[in-house]
Amino acid sequence: MKQASEQTITDSPSRQEVSDLLFKWKEKDLKAAEAVSRPSLSYWQDAWRRLMKNKLAMAGLIFLVLLTIMAVIGPMLTPYSVRDQDLPNQFLPPSGAHWFGTDSLGRDVFTRTWYGARISLFVGLMAALIDFFVGVVYGGIAGYKGGRTDNIMMRIIEILYGLPYLLVVILLLVVMGPSLTTIIVALTVTGWVGMARIVRGQVLQIKNYEFVLASKSFGTKTKRIIRKNLLPNTMGPIIVQMTLTVPSAIFAEAFLSFLGLGVQSPFASWGMMANDALGAILSGNWWTLFFPAFFISFTMFAFNVLGDGLQDALDPKLRK
């Protein structure tokens, strides 16, 4: 009996252990209370927080910001104009006088590269904005109305989607002539079809939600329901689609300019610079092709990884 009582006394926790347990419990309660009292993040704040955790997407975003800044100030950093020709100084390698070297006409490649960045970013952003406005309006109306209206509008989309892209470009070039405006029009004649399909699919899903049905029951007009209830809840896929539209438009502009159907000399475009450098690269003047090809590739890569990162960040299923 004496040994049993001693064993019981030995096994009972000491005062110090009890106070430590109580302190841990209080600390847990305080943390739980702070978590409850802490203001919750909004949808966009949480999306930005998750995007920042994606290192590759943030690297793409930083590259695009720096590219935009250099497209604005880059041509101002040198005394050379995009049109200046200096035949005695043709095919000079990169140096302190010409940071990216010179081309076959003695033009400064650094200045022309950043001027080409202006053209590419302008075409990409204009194509994305036009696709946004046309695609959102068209897809939103088709998805919300449904029925016969939706069927007719979708048949029109299928007809436009079936038009050969190069045929549209050639027809526009015959009518309007090769220019930057022609490229933008050619990219947007059928480019908004993908955006319209995405918006229509999202609206078909959201329009049966309770808050939309409640707005209908109160007699809210269709235009206001689309603007206030449907579009804000489809902005995630729309933003992702826009980030993927920009690199497609940049590549299309470079491709058309490479074929001589886009921006015309003396103005500069990455595609036109690549075309001019084809003969020079065989003679060892690698810099005339390297810089435009590098920026075309990395700009498209940056937009694509940013679009993938936004797709993950804006997915409500991944929100914690």
Long-range contacts (C-beta under 8 A, 24 or more apart in sequence): 43-316, 43-319, 46-319, 47-236, 47-310, 47-313, 47-314, 47-319, 48-313, 50-312, 50-313, 50-318, 50-319, 51-309, 51-310, 51-313, 54-309, 54-312, 54-313, 56-305, 56-309, 57-305, 57-306, 57-308, 57-309, 57-310, 57-313, 58-309, 59-302, 59-305, 60-301, 60-302, 60-303, 60-304, 60-305, 60-306, 60-309, 61-302, 61-306, 63-298, 63-299, 63-302, 64-299, 64-302, 64-303, 64-306, 67-117, 67-121, 67-295, 67-299, 67-302, 68-121, 70-114, 70-117, 71-114, 71-117, 71-118, 71-121, 72-118, 74-110, 74-111, 74-113, 74-114, 74-115, 74-117, 75-111, 75-114, 75-115, 75-118, 77-110, 78-108, 78-110, 78-111, 80-107, 80-108, 80-110, 80-111, 81-111, 82-107, 82-111, 82-112, 82-115, 82-266, 82-267, 82-268, 83-107, 83-266, 84-108, 91-280, 91-283, 91-285, 91-288, 93-285, 93-287, 94-287, 100-287, 100-291, 101-285, 101-287, 101-288, 103-273, 103-276, 103-277, 103-280, 103-288, 104-276, 104-279, 104-280, 104-288, 109-273, 109-287, 109-288, 109-291, 110-291, 111-268, 112-268, 112-273, 113-268, 113-270, 113-273, 113-291, 113-292, 113-295, 115-267, 115-268, 116-268, 116-269, 116-270, 116-272, 116-273, 116-292, 116-295, 117-270, 117-295, 117-299, 119-180, 119-253, 119-263, 119-267, 119-268, 119-269, 119-270, 120-250, 120-253, 120-254, 120-269, 120-270, 120-296, 120-299, 121-250, 122-180, 123-180, 123-183, 123-184, 123-187, 123-249, 123-250, 123-253, 124-245, 124-246, 124-247, 124-249, 124-250, 124-253, 124-303, 125-246, 126-184, 126-188, 126-249, 127-184, 127-187, 127-188, 127-191, 127-245, 127-246, 127-248, 127-249, 128-242, 128-245, 128-246, 128-249, 130-184, 130-188, 130-191, 130-192, 131-188, 131-191, 131-192, 131-194, 131-195, 131-241, 131-242, 131-245, 132-195, 132-238, 132-242, 134-188, 134-192, 134-195, 134-196, 135-192, 135-193, 135-194, 135-195, 135-196, 135-198, 135-199, 136-195, 136-196, 136-199, 136-231, 136-238, 138-192, 138-196, 138-199, 139-195, 139-196, 139-197, 139-198, 139-199, 139-200, 139-203, 140-199, 140-200, 140-203, 140-226, 140-230, 140-231, 141-226, 142-196, 142-200, 142-203, 143-199, 143-200, 143-201, 143-202, 143-203, 143-204, 143-207, 143-230, 144-203, 144-207, 144-222, 144-225, 144-226, 144-230, 145-222, 146-204, 146-207, 150-200, 154-200, 157-193, 157-196, 157-197, 160-189, 160-190, 160-193, 161-190, 161-193, 163-189, 163-190, 165-190, 169-256, 169-261, 173-261, 178-260, 178-261, 178-262, 178-264, 179-263, 179-264, 180-262, 180-263, 183-252, 183-253, 183-256, 183-257, 183-261, 183-262, 183-263, 186-256, 187-249, 187-252, 187-253, 191-245, 191-248, 191-249, 194-241, 194-245, 195-238, 195-241, 195-242, 195-245, 198-237, 198-238, 198-241, 199-234, 199-237, 199-238, 202-230, 202-233, 202-234, 202-237, 203-230, 203-234, 206-230, 206-233, 206-234, 236-310, 236-314, 236-315, 236-316, 237-314, 239-310, 239-314, 240-307, 240-310, 240-311, 240-314, 243-303, 243-306, 243-307, 243-310, 244-303, 244-304, 244-307, 246-303, 247-299, 247-300, 247-303, 247-304, 250-296, 250-299, 250-300, 250-303, 251-296, 251-300, 254-296, 270-295, 270-296, 271-296
